[in-house]
């Protein structure tokens, strides 16, 4: 039987007498499709579209790799997830990353703060439906000609995390801006998210080379196995110009405080539904990360040529703990049937292992642009990296690296609207932590030396922009060995072609389309000995997306939108004996723009997974969760 479409729309009274005069639209006009310049990844408000995201670019995670930027400045792996301070993000790869000093393999994710302008505004967004329900209140308030505040508060109940996870989140944030003159801007932010209740459904690990039995979407585990988290983000950054010179810098801090955390695992899952149920109970954990950069730049023009030199000092550190948890075997279960509820076991946590990493370096970069001819970027960096693992009652394990890194990119204007580009980038980055099923779960390996080659063309014709590029990214490969130890198993190489087409071919119609044709392969002794397969877990060789937004010509207050997302088959286990089929997800929606008591407002309706496709999400460790089923969501945005 098909699942009924859930629909709940919260009714909240809106009071905003302080902002009685309507100002420029803020959240009622948010639209990721109309905002996107390409298909590589755009996030606006609570909408995200594109081939890539903060979690995955060309098959790797830019967040784990430490490739997050804001105002072009280095943030390491710090991601601002709090939408009270973050307005969106964009993924930059290929030619779109060329203007960034010191690019990195796995692309760059550029984050943006909520604007703090000169007009007082307040936006209210109400959510209801199968994904979430709740309310956002976001606004800005000028306090003087040079100082303005932005920020907001929100409560959201998410009921559509991957696999049926759900949780309550309270968030608050403030992001002031100071602009004493035309060439100077200083931004700061403080964001706090509190989740008193976040329930995670189990990761499912198949027993062999066959997929497990279908499971219901609301496949919850134990009522007591819910997380309690606090996320804190603090930052200060800005720039000032004096003549040909620009001084910019920033410092960023993040704390992830897990007061209570669990991971539930369904292991040895058979096609007939038989499986075993495990629960990992963790001690309270605190992870802190800091990052910062100071950059001095000089830009000058020489006729049609523009030159920019950058001297950068940057660094960061991360501290955390792993180990000390207890794993409980709660016995056999049958997938598709309710999981028996048991009392929470008595827990005696063991000693934890401290994990500290720090990195700092200096870099020099040049970017030149010759109008009508092309662009050239080169850069060199010297980094110092140190990682210290301190097991209880054992000697510390220290790893160091001090590589020279360099990058070079070239773009040439071949004809009107046609640009060819090529580049090489070498990087040093952290790797992901060991998954919950690993013997050494939560342990983080040392830094990885990585490199990337890419080339392609960009062609602008009329209102459209086409990008066709090829890439080759190489990194050490970490995953589970046959003994479930998370360790280096070889080298992984992702080669492929990425295609993006974006623009407005006809009035009122916005198109964002893209595809990835990739050949991910693992090589090394573990592959040669037959211990693992030559395909990395969870990486599809074929991916495509299409997003359309069309304003009706007879009433431009109404628009309809369509999203198609295709992902090909993927290896579901390190030995490649399990293959997870691909899927195609269709999302259909629409917007109605109107005035609510002379205030700009937008009502958005969307049906996700229109044809109720049943499919699996594959995680890098080989764990599976089912993709969300069909659901209906409604969003009402009002700008005051």
For each residue, the residues with C-beta under 8 A, 3 or more apart:
1:
2: 612 630
3: 217 612 629 630
4:
5: 130 607 630 631 632
6: 129 130 631 632
7: 128 129 130 632 634
8: 128 129 133
9: 126 128 129 133 634 636
10: 126 127 128 133 134 135
11: 126
12: 124 126 135
13:
14: 124 638
15:
16: 19 20 122 124 640
17: 20
18: 120 122
19: 16 23 120 121 122 139 640
20: 16 17 640
21: 120
22: 598 599 600 639 640
23: 19 26 119 120 121 639 640
24: 117 119 121
25: 28 29 600 639
26: 23 29 121 123 138 139 140 639
27: 30 45 123 125 136 138 637 639
28: 25 123 593 600 601 602 637 638 639
29: 25 26 600 602 639
30: 27 35 44 45 46 47 637
31: 34 35 44 47 549 591
32: 35 36 42 43 44 45 47 48 49 88 547
33: 36 49 510 512 547 548 549 561
34: 31 510 549
35: 30 31 32 42 44 88
36: 32 33 39 42 49 50 502 512 547
37: 42 90 96 465 502
38: 50 96 465 467 500 502 512 514
39: 36 49 50 51 499 500 501 502 512 513 514 545 547
40: 50 51 52 57 90 91 92 93 94 96 107 498 500 514
41: 48 49 50 51 52 53 57 89 90 91 109
42: 32 35 36 37 48 49 50 88 89 90 91 512
43: 32 47 48 53 54 88 89 90
44: 30 31 32 35 47 87 88
45: 27 30 32 83 87 88 125
46: 30 83 125 635
47: 30 31 32 43 44
48: 32 41 42 43 53
49: 32 33 36 39 41 42 512 545 547 563
50: 36 38 39 40 41 42 53 91 512 514 545
51: 39 40 41 498 500 514 515 516 543 545
52: 40 41 56 57 58 91 93 107
53: 41 43 48 50 56 57 91
54: 43 61 62 63 68 79 89 91 109
55: 61 63
56: 52 53 59 60 61
57: 40 41 52 53 60 61 62 91 93 106 107 109
58: 52 93 106 107 471 473 494 496 498 516 518
59: 56 473 494 518 520 536 539
60: 56 57 64 65 105 106 473 475 494
61: 54 55 56 57 64 65 106 432
62: 54 57 65 67 68 91 104 106 107 108 109
63: 54 55 66 67 68 77 79 109
64: 60 61 77 429 430 431 432
65: 60 61 62 77 104 105 106 427 429 430 450
66: 63 76 77 104 316 429 430
67: 62 63 104 106 107 108 109 429
68: 54 62 63 75 76 77 78 79 108 109 111
69: 72 73 74 75 100 108 109 110 111
70: 73 75 80 110 111 112 113 235 237 250 252
71: 187 237 238 239 248 250
72: 69 100 101 110 248
73: 69 70 237 248 249 250 293 295
74: 69 102 291 292 293 312 314 316
75: 68 69 70 78 111 250 252 291
76: 66 68 252 289 291 316 318 359
77: 63 64 65 66 68 289 291 318 430
78: 68 75 233 252 253 254 289 291
79: 54 63 68 109 111
80: 70 85 86 111 113 189 191 233 235
81: 86 193 231 233
82: 85 86 171 173 191 192 193 231 233
83: 45 46 86 87 136 138 154 171
84: 114 136 138 151 152 153 154 171 172 173 174 191
85: 80 82 113 114 150 151 173 174 175 189 190 191 233
86: 80 81 82 83 89 111 112 113 114 191
87: 44 45 83 112 113 114 115
88: 32 35 42 43 44 45 111 112
89: 41 42 43 54 86 109 110 111 112
90: 37 40 41 42 43 109 110 112
91: 40 41 42 50 52 53 54 57 62 107 108 109
92: 40 96 97 100 107 108 109 110
93: 40 52 57 58 96 97 107 108 454 469 471 498
94: 40 97 98 421 423 454 456 467 469 471 498
95: 98 411 419 421 456 458 467 469
96: 37 38 40 92 93
97: 92 93 94 100 103 107 108
98: 94 95 103 375 377 409 411 421 423
99: 367 375 377
100: 69 72 92 97 103 108
101: 72 295 297 310 312 363 365 367 377 379
102: 74 310 312 363 365 379 381 407
103: 97 98 100 108 377 379 407 409 423 425
104: 62 65 66 67 107 108 425 427 429
105: 60 65 425 426 427 429 450 451 452 473 475
106: 57 58 60 61 62 65 67 427 429 450 452 473
107: 40 52 57 58 62 67 91 92 93 97 104
108: 62 67 68 69 91 92 93 97 100 103 104
109: 41 54 57 62 63 67 68 69 79 89 90 91 92
110: 69 70 72 89 90 92
111: 68 69 70 75 79 80 86 88 89
112: 70 86 87 88 89 90
113: 70 80 85 86 87 116 150 175 187 189
114: 84 85 86 87 138 140 150 151 152 173 175
115: 87 140 150
116: 113 140 148 149 150 175 176 177 187
117: 24 121 140 142 148
118: 142 145 148
119: 23 24 140 142
120: 18 19 21 23 139 140 141 142
121: 19 23 24 26 117 139 140 639 640
122: 16 18 19 137 138 139 639 640
123: 26 27 28 136 137 138 139 637 638 639 640
124: 12 14 16 135 136 137 637 638 640
125: 27 45 46 135 136 138 635 636 637 638
126: 9 10 11 12 134 135 635 636 637
127: 10 131 132 133 134 135 136 156 633 634 635
128: 7 8 9 10 133 633 634 635
129: 6 7 8 9 132 133 631 632 633 634
130: 5 6 7 159 160 608 628 630 631 632 633
131: 127 158 159 160 608 628 631 633
132: 127 129 156 157 158 159 160 633
133: 8 9 10 127 128 129 156 157 159
134: 10 126 127 154 155 156 157
135: 10 12 124 125 126 127 154 155 156
136: 27 83 84 123 124 125 127 152 154 156
137: 122 123 124 152 153 154
138: 26 27 83 84 114 122 123 125 150 151 152 154
139: 19 26 120 121 122 123 150 151 152 640
140: 26 114 115 116 117 119 120 121 148 149 150 151
141: 120 148 149 150
142: 117 118 119 120 145 147 148 149
143: 147 148 149
144: 147
145: 118 142
146: 178 179 180
147: 142 143 144 176 177 178 179
148: 116 117 118 140 141 142 143 176 177
149: 116 140 141 142 143 174 175 176 177
150: 85 113 114 115 116 138 139 140 141 174 175 176 177
151: 84 85 114 138 139 140 172 173 174 175
152: 84 114 136 137 138 139 172 173
153: 84 137 170 171 172
154: 83 84 134 135 136 137 138 169 170 171 172
155: 134 135 168 169 170 171
156: 127 132 133 134 135 136 168 169 171
157: 132 133 134 166 167 168 169
158: 131 132 161 165 166 167 168 169
159: 130 131 132 133 166
160: 130 131 132 164 166 628 631
161: 158 164 165 166 167
162: 165 617 625 627 628
163: 201 219 617 625 626 628
164: 160 161 201 217 218 219 220 625 626 628
165: 158 161 162 198 199 200 201
166: 157 158 159 160 161 198 199
167: 157 158 161 195 197 198 199 226 227
168: 155 156 157 158 195 196 197 198
169: 154 155 156 157 158 193 194 195 198
170: 153 154 155 193 194 195 196
171: 82 83 84 153 154 155 156 191 192 193 194
172: 84 151 152 153 154 191 192
173: 82 84 85 114 151 152 189 190 191 192
174: 84 85 149 150 151 189 190 191
175: 85 113 114 116 149 150 151 187 188 189 190
176: 116 147 148 149 150 187 188
177: 116 147 148 149 150 185 186 187
178: 146 147 185 186 187 238
179: 146 147 184 185 186
180: 146 184
181: 184
182:
183: 240 241 242
184: 179 180 181 238 239 240 241
185: 177 178 179 238 239
186: 177 178 179 236 237 238
187: 71 113 116 175 176 177 178 235 236 237 238
188: 175 176 235 236 237
189: 80 85 113 173 174 175 233 234 235
190: 85 173 174 175 233 234
191: 80 82 84 85 86 171 172 173 174 231 232 233 234
192: 82 171 172 173 230 231 232 233
193: 81 82 169 170 171 229 230 231
194: 169 170 171 229 230
195: 167 168 169 170 198 227 228 229 230 231
196: 168 170 228
197: 167 168 226 227 228
198: 165 166 167 168 169 195 226 227 228 229
199: 165 166 167 220 221 225 226 227
200: 165 221 225 226 227 262 263 264
201: 163 164 165 219 220 221 264 625
202: 219 221 264 265 266 277
203: 263 264 265 266 436 437 619 621 623 624 625
204: 212 215 266 269 275 335 623 624 625
205: 265 266 267 268 269 437 622 623 624
206: 209 210 211 212 269 270 572 573 578 624
207: 210 212 268 269 270 275
208: 577 578
209: 206 573 577 578 579
210: 206 207 270 271 578
211: 206 271 572 578 580 616 624
212: 204 206 207 215 266 269 270 271 273 275 335 624
213: 269 270 271 272 273 335 336
214: 335 336 614 626
215: 204 212 219 335 336 626
216: 219 336
217: 3 164 626 628 629
218: 164
219: 163 164 201 202 215 216 339 626
220: 164 199 201 223 339
221: 199 200 201 202 225 264 277 279 339
222: 225 262 264 279 330 339 341 342 344
223: 220 226 341
224: 344
225: 199 200 221 222 262 264 279 281
226: 167 197 198 199 200 223 260 262
227: 167 195 197 198 199 200 258 260 261 262
228: 195 196 197 198 258 259 260 261
229: 193 194 195 198 256 257 258 259 261
230: 192 193 194 195 255 256 257 259
231: 81 82 191 192 193 195 254 255 256 257
232: 191 192 253 254 255 257
233: 78 80 81 82 85 189 190 191 192 252 253 254
234: 189 190 191 252 253 254
235: 70 80 187 188 189 250 251 252 253
236: 186 187 188 250 251
237: 70 71 73 186 187 188 248 249 250 251 252
238: 71 178 184 185 186 187 248 249 250
239: 71 184 185 246 247 248 249
240: 183 184 246 247 248
241: 183 184 245 246 247
242: 183 245 246 247
243:
244: 298 299 300
245: 241 242 296 297 298
246: 239 240 241 242 296 297 298 299
247: 239 240 241 242 294 295 296 297
248: 71 72 73 237 238 239 240 294 295 297
249: 73 237 238 239 292 293 294 295
250: 70 71 73 75 235 236 237 238 292 293
251: 235 236 237 290 291 292
252: 70 75 76 78 233 234 235 237 290 291 292
253: 78 232 233 234 235 288 289 290
254: 78 231 232 233 234 288 289 290
255: 230 231 232 286 287 288
256: 229 230 231 286 287 288
257: 229 230 231 232 284 285 286
258: 227 228 229 261 282 284 285 286 287
259: 228 229 230 284
260: 226 227 228 284
261: 227 228 229 258 282 284 285
262: 200 222 225 226 227 279 280 281 282
263: 200 203 279 280 282 436
264: 200 201 202 203 221 222 225 277 278 279 280
265: 202 203 205 277 278 279 280 436 437 623
266: 202 203 204 205 212 269 275 276 277 278 333 335
267: 205 275 276 278 437
268: 205 207 274 275 276
269: 204 205 206 207 212 213 266 273 274 275 335
270: 206 207 210 212 213 273 274 275
271: 210 211 212 213
272: 213
273: 212 213 269 270 334 335 336 337
274: 268 269 270 332 334 335
275: 204 207 212 266 267 268 269 270 332 333 334 335
276: 266 267 268 329 331 332 333
277: 202 221 264 265 266 329 330 331 332 333 339
278: 264 265 266 267 327 328 329 330
279: 221 222 225 262 263 264 265 327 328 330 345
280: 262 263 264 265 325 326 327 436 441
281: 225 262 325 326 327 328 345 347
282: 258 261 262 263 285 324 325
283: 321 324 325 349 352
284: 257 258 259 260 261
285: 257 258 261 282 320 321 352
286: 255 256 257 258 320 321
287: 255 256 258 318 319 320
288: 253 254 255 256 318 319 320
289: 76 77 78 253 254 316 317 318 319
290: 251 252 253 254 316 317 318
291: 74 75 76 77 78 251 252 314 315 316
292: 74 249 250 251 252 314 315 316
293: 73 74 249 250 312 313 314 315
294: 247 248 249 312 313 314
295: 73 101 247 248 249 310 311 312 313
296: 245 246 247 310 311 312
297: 101 245 246 247 248 308 309 310 311
298: 244 245 246 308 309
299: 244 246 306 307 308 309
300: 244 306 307
301: 305 306 307
302: 305 306 307
303:
304: 370 371 372 373
305: 301 302 368 369 370 371
306: 299 300 301 302 368 369 370 371
307: 299 300 301 302 366 367 368
308: 297 298 299 366 367 368
309: 297 298 299 364 365 366
310: 101 102 295 296 297 363 364 365 366 367 379
311: 295 296 297 362 363 364
312: 74 101 102 293 294 295 296 362 363 364 365 381
313: 293 294 295 360 361 362
314: 74 291 292 293 294 360 361 363
315: 291 292 293 358 359 360 361
316: 66 74 76 289 290 291 292 358 359 360
317: 289 290 356 357 358 359
318: 76 77 287 288 289 290 356 357 358 430
319: 287 288 289 354 355 356
320: 285 286 287 288 354 355 444
321: 283 285 286 324 352 353 354 355
322: 352 353 355 433 434 441 442 443 444
323: 350 351 352 353 391 442 443
324: 282 283 321 349 350 351 352 353
325: 280 281 282 283 349 350 441 442
326: 280 281 345 347 348 349 350
327: 278 279 280 281
328: 278 279 281 345
329: 276 277 278
330: 222 277 278 279 333 340 342
331: 276 277
332: 274 275 276 277
333: 266 275 276 277 330 337 339 340
334: 273 274 275 337
335: 204 212 213 214 215 266 269 273 274 275
336: 213 214 215 216 273
337: 273 333 334
338:
339: 219 220 221 222 277 333
340: 330 333
341: 222 223
342: 222 330 345
343:
344: 222 224
345: 279 281 326 328 342
346:
347: 281 326
348: 326
349: 283 324 325 326 352
350: 323 324 325 326 392
351: 323 324 392 393
352: 283 285 321 322 323 324 349 392
353: 321 322 323 324 389 390 391 392 443
354: 319 320 321 388 389 390
355: 319 320 321 322 387 388 389 390 443 444
356: 317 318 319 387 388 390
357: 317 318 385 386 387 388 430 444 447
358: 315 316 317 318 385 386 387
359: 76 315 316 317 383 384 385 386 428 447
360: 313 314 315 316 383 384
361: 313 314 315 381 382 383 384
362: 311 312 313 381 382
363: 101 102 310 311 312 314 379 380 381 382 405
364: 309 310 311 312 379 380 381
365: 101 102 309 310 312 377 378 379 380
366: 307 308 309 310 376 377 378 379
367: 99 101 307 308 310 375 376 377
368: 305 306 307 308 375 376 377
369: 305 306 374 375
370: 304 305 306 373 374 375
371: 304 305 306
372: 304 413
373: 304 370 412 413
374: 369 370 410 411 412 413 419
375: 98 99 367 368 369 370 409 410 411
376: 366 367 368 409 410 411
377: 98 99 101 103 365 366 367 368 407 408 409 410 423
378: 365 366 406 407 408 409
379: 101 102 103 310 363 364 365 366 406 407 408
380: 363 364 365 404 405 406
381: 102 312 361 362 363 364 404 405 406
382: 361 362 363 402 403 404 405
383: 359 360 361 401 402 403 405 428
384: 359 360 361 400 401 402
385: 357 358 359 400 401 402 428 447
386: 357 358 359 398 399 400
387: 355 356 357 358 398 399 400 444 446 447
388: 354 355 356 357 396 397 398
389: 353 354 355 396 397 398 443
390: 353 354 355 356 396 397
391: 323 353 394 396 397
392: 350 351 352 353
393: 351
394: 391
395:
396: 388 389 390 391
397: 388 389 390 391
398: 386 387 388 389
399: 386 387 446 447
400: 384 385 386 387
401: 383 384 385 428 446 447 449
402: 382 383 384 385
403: 382 383 426 428 449
404: 380 381 382
405: 363 380 381 382 383 426 427 428
406: 378 379 380 381 426
407: 102 103 377 378 379 423 424 425 426
408: 377 378 379 423 424
409: 98 103 375 376 377 378 421 422 423 424 425
410: 374 375 376 377 421 422 423
411: 95 98 374 375 376 419 420 421
412: 373 374 419 420 421
413: 372 373 374 418 419
414: 418 419 420 457
415: 418
416:
417: 459 460 461
418: 413 414 415 457 458 459 460
419: 95 374 411 412 413 414 457 458 459
420: 411 412 414 455 456 457
421: 94 95 98 409 410 411 412 454 455 456 457 458 469
422: 409 410 454 455 456
423: 94 98 103 377 407 408 409 410 452 453 454 455
424: 407 408 409 451 452 453
425: 103 104 105 407 409 451 452
426: 105 403 405 406 407 449 450 451 452
427: 65 104 105 106 405 449 450 451 452
428: 359 383 385 401 403 405 447 448 449 450
429: 64 65 66 67 104 105 106 447 448 450
430: 64 65 66 77 318 357 444 447 448
431: 64 444 445 446 447 448 476 478
432: 61 64 444 478 620
433: 322 442 443 444
434: 322 438 440 441 442 443 444 445 486
435: 438 441 480 486 619 620 621 623
436: 203 263 265 280 441 442 621 623
437: 203 205 265 267 441 480 484 621 622 623
438: 434 435 441 443 480 484 485 486 621
439: 483 484 485 486
440: 434 443 485 486
441: 280 322 325 434 435 436 437 438 486
442: 322 323 325 433 434 436
443: 322 323 353 355 389 433 434 438 440 486
444: 320 322 355 357 387 430 431 432 433 434
445: 431 434 448 478 486 487 488
446: 387 399 401 431
447: 357 359 385 387 399 401 428 429 430 431
448: 428 429 430 431 445 475 476
449: 401 403 426 427 428 476
450: 65 105 106 426 427 428 429 473 474 475
451: 105 424 425 426 427 473 474
452: 105 106 423 424 425 426 427 471 472 473 474
453: 423 424 471 472
454: 93 94 421 422 423 469 470 471 472
455: 420 421 422 423 469 470
456: 94 95 420 421 422 467 468 469 470 498
457: 414 418 419 420 421 467 468 469
458: 95 418 419 421 465 466 467
459: 417 418 419 465 466 467
460: 417 418 464 465 466
461: 417 464 466
462: 503 505
463: 503 504 505
464: 460 461 501 502 503 504 505 511
465: 37 38 458 459 460 500 501 502 503
466: 458 459 460 461 499 500 501
467: 38 94 95 456 457 458 459 498 499 500 501
468: 456 457 497 498 499
469: 93 94 95 421 454 455 456 457 497 498 499
470: 454 455 456 495 496 497 498
471: 58 93 94 452 453 454 494 495 496 497 498
472: 452 453 454 493 494 495
473: 58 59 60 105 106 450 451 452 493 494 495
474: 450 451 452 491 492 493 494
475: 60 105 448 450 491 492
476: 431 448 449 488 490 491 492
477: 488 489 490 491 492 522 524 536
478: 431 432 445 486 487 488 489
479: 486 489 532 536 537 574 620 621
480: 435 437 438 484 485 486 574 621 622
481: 484 485 487 489 526 531 532 574
482: 531 575
483: 439
484: 437 438 439 480 481
485: 438 439 440 480 481
486: 434 435 438 439 440 441 443 445 478 479 480
487: 445 478 481
488: 445 476 477 478
489: 477 478 479 481 522 524 526 527 531 532 574
490: 476 477 522 523 524 525 526 527 532
491: 474 475 476 477 522 523 524
492: 474 475 476 477 520 521 522 536
493: 472 473 474 520 521 522 523
494: 58 59 60 471 472 473 474 518 519 520 539
495: 470 471 472 473 518 519 520 521
496: 58 470 471 516 517 518 519 520
497: 468 469 470 471 516 517 518
498: 40 51 58 93 94 456 467 468 469 470 471 514 515 516 517
499: 39 466 467 468 469 514 515 516
500: 38 39 40 51 465 466 467 513 514
501: 39 464 465 466 467 511 512 513 514
502: 36 37 38 39 464 465 511 512 513
503: 462 463 464 465 510 511
504: 463 464 507 508 509 510 511
505: 462 463 464 509 511
506: 509
507: 504 553
508: 504 550 551 552 553 556 559
509: 504 505 506 548 549 550 551
510: 33 34 503 504 547 548 549 550
511: 464 501 502 503 504 505 546 547 548
512: 33 36 38 39 42 49 50 501 502 545 546 547
513: 39 500 501 502 544 545 546 547
514: 38 39 40 50 51 498 499 500 501 544 545 546
515: 51 498 499 542 543 544 545
516: 51 58 496 497 498 499 542 543 544
517: 496 497 498 541 542
518: 58 59 494 495 496 497 539 540 541 542 543
519: 494 495 496 541
520: 59 492 493 494 495 496 535 536 539 541
521: 492 493 495 534 535 536
522: 477 489 490 491 492 493 526 527 532 533 534 535 536
523: 490 491 493 527 534
524: 477 489 490 491 527 528
525: 490 528 529
526: 481 489 490 522 529 531 532
527: 489 490 522 523 524 530 531 532 533 534
528: 524 525
529: 525 526
530: 527
531: 481 482 489 526 527 575
532: 479 481 489 490 522 526 527 574 575 576
533: 522 527 571 573 574 575 576 577
534: 521 522 523 527 576
535: 520 521 522 539 571 576
536: 59 477 479 492 520 521 522 539 571 620
537: 479 570 571 572 573 574 618 619 620 621 622
538: 570 571 572 618 619 620 622
539: 59 494 518 520 535 536 570 571
540: 518 543 567 568 569 570 582
541: 517 518 519 520 568 569
542: 515 516 517 518 566 567 568 582
543: 51 515 516 518 540 566 567 568
544: 513 514 515 516 564 565 566
545: 39 49 50 51 512 513 514 515 563 564 565 566
546: 511 512 513 514 562 563 564
547: 32 33 36 39 49 510 511 512 513 561 562 563 564
548: 33 509 510 511 561 562 563
549: 31 33 34 509 510 559 560 561
550: 508 509 510 559 560 561
551: 508 509 556 558 559
552: 508 555 556 558 559 560
553: 507 508 556
554:
555: 552 558
556: 508 551 552 553 559
557: 592 593 594
558: 551 552 555 590 591 592 593
559: 508 549 550 551 552 556 590 591 593
560: 549 550 552 588 589 590
561: 33 547 548 549 550 588 589 590 591 606
562: 546 547 548 586 587 588 589
563: 49 545 546 547 548 585 586 587 588 589
564: 544 545 546 547 584 585 586 587
565: 544 545 584 585 587
566: 542 543 544 545 582 583 584 585
567: 540 542 543 570 582 583
568: 540 541 542 543 582
569: 540 541 579 580 581 582
570: 537 538 539 540 567 579 580 582 618
571: 533 535 536 537 538 539 576 578 579 580
572: 206 211 537 538 578 579 580 616 618 622 624
573: 206 209 533 537 576 577 578 622
574: 479 480 481 489 532 533 537 622
575: 482 531 532 533
576: 532 533 534 535 571 573 579
577: 208 209 533 573
578: 206 208 209 210 211 571 572 573 622
579: 209 569 570 571 572 576
580: 211 569 570 571 572 616 618 624
581: 569 615
582: 540 542 566 567 568 569 570 615
583: 566 567 613 615 627
584: 564 565 566 613
585: 563 564 565 566 608 609 613 615 627
586: 562 563 564 609 610 611
587: 562 563 564 565 606 607 608 609 610
588: 560 561 562 563 606 607 610
589: 560 561 562 563 604 605 606 607
590: 558 559 560 561 604 605 606
591: 31 558 559 561 602 603 604
592: 557 558 602 603 604
593: 28 557 558 559 600 601 602
594: 557 601 602 603
595: 598 599 600 601
596: 599 601 638
597:
598: 22 595
599: 22 595 596 638 639 640
600: 22 25 28 29 593 595 638 639
601: 28 593 594 595 596 636 637 638 639
602: 28 29 591 592 593 594 635 636 637
603: 591 592 594 634 635 636
604: 589 590 591 592 634 635 636 637
605: 589 590 632 633 634
606: 561 587 588 589 590 632 633 635
607: 5 587 588 589 610 630 631 632
608: 130 131 585 587 628 630 631 632 633
609: 585 586 587 612 613 627 628 629 630 631
610: 586 587 588 607 630
611: 586 630
612: 2 3 609 629 630
613: 583 584 585 609 627
614: 214 626 627 629
615: 581 582 583 585 626 627
616: 211 572 580 624 625 626 627
617: 162 163 624 625 626 627
618: 537 538 570 572 580 622 623 624
619: 203 435 537 538 622 623 624 625
620: 432 435 479 536 537 538
621: 203 435 436 437 438 479 480 537
622: 205 437 480 537 538 572 573 574 578 618 619
623: 203 204 205 265 435 436 437 618 619
624: 203 204 205 206 211 212 572 580 616 617 618 619
625: 162 163 164 201 203 204 616 617 619
626: 163 164 214 215 217 219 614 615 616 617
627: 162 583 585 609 613 614 615 616 617
628: 130 131 160 162 163 164 217 608 609 631
629: 3 217 609 612 614
630: 2 3 5 130 607 608 609 610 611 612
631: 5 6 129 130 131 160 607 608 609 628
632: 5 6 7 129 130 605 606 607 608
633: 127 128 129 130 131 132 605 606 608
634: 7 9 127 128 129 603 604 605
635: 46 125 126 127 128 602 603 604 606
636: 9 125 126 601 602 603 604
637: 27 28 30 123 124 125 126 601 602 604
638: 14 28 123 124 125 596 599 600 601
639: 22 23 25 26 27 28 29 121 122 123 599 600 601
640: 16 19 20 22 23 121 122 123 124 139 599
